[in-house]
């Protein structure tokens, strides 16, 4: 069974190649979204079968399999998709499901290309982000990495207004040139708007739409955030991991090659925020028992422009972590006198090859960390002793879960 995927725009009268038109006329089974069906309806032969592409997609693929089970060798299914089917499109989904599928494509321009064309904007340096049915991390990473131009595919939840509010919330005001394209390709409904962030945040736009953010003089966060700029616990300004120790701790965790960081006992959030800004590819989950930690983290992530950190307030031992991504790096910033039990709980979810890092000031914490490793099958790494200004010496401790140990 061959799958013929035809890309179309929002135009009410799609302009297809002669070959694509002939393929449609000879088809008997068609598929696509409801909007695609309305656009293509005048070209569809009488008595044809239509399979709506709706979630869950498993049901869609079961219908394709049912068609294939009774199909002749030369039969095919025609699937209509928006724009370029390989650009965050249905062709990608189909090939992920069936890598060996026989696929034939008739692409057209995707919506971001069309928006760039309308703006006469070169787009070879455009950073592409899809928020269509996806959460925020890809956009957060593009912002943290300060991509000068970001093209964004939206959905009905991640609207241009919601995107603008997120940028304003986290201080990304350099992206104050927002271009929004609505119903691109439809000569009757197409509209291009050029707005500021604040104007976009309060505006409404028809769906479908997409946008391009442009920034000037963008600069990434410094390597080492100033301690004095963090909001801290009232009356306890020194209760945070100091910048030099923080950077050494991040280095000890080898974060460029990690995927998921857990920060247990985050307090001000300094370790999570520094890690987020220096290594924006990471998924970060931060835990803190103090209720005021929620306010501190919210304040500091916005102050430093570090969106996307998962925040969990409450006793770590009572937190349900089963639905969270398993870490390959864990930083213990606080343990409430239960360090050995905390390491035991962490070791159960730590991925093979992952590490645990802790800064120990007291000899008791250091001894407990060292003693807990062997019974848990964790391999100690050489420790580092650091003294800064008039502060007591700090030991940066690290252990690794061997690759061969399975959780």
Secondary structure, DSSP 8 states (H G I E B T S, - for coil): -EEEEEEE-S-SS----HHHHHHHHT-SEEEE-HHHHHHHGGGS-TT-EEEE--SSHHHHHHHHHHHHHT--TT-EEEEEEES-TTSSSHHHHHHHH-TT-EEEEE----HHHHHHHHHT---TT-EEEE-TT--SHHHHHHHHTT-SEEEEE--SSS-HHHHHHHHHHTT-TT--EEEEEESTT-TTT-EEEEE-HHHHHT----SSEEEEEE-SS-----SS--GGGS--BTTBTT-S--HHHHHHHHHHTTGGG-SEEEEES-TT-HHHHHHHHH-TT-EEEEEESSTHHHHHHHHHHHHHT----EEEES-GGGS--TTS---SEEEES--TT-HHHHHHHHHHHS-TT-EEEEEE-SHHHHHHHHHHHHHTTEEE---EEE--TTS--EEEEEEEE-TT---
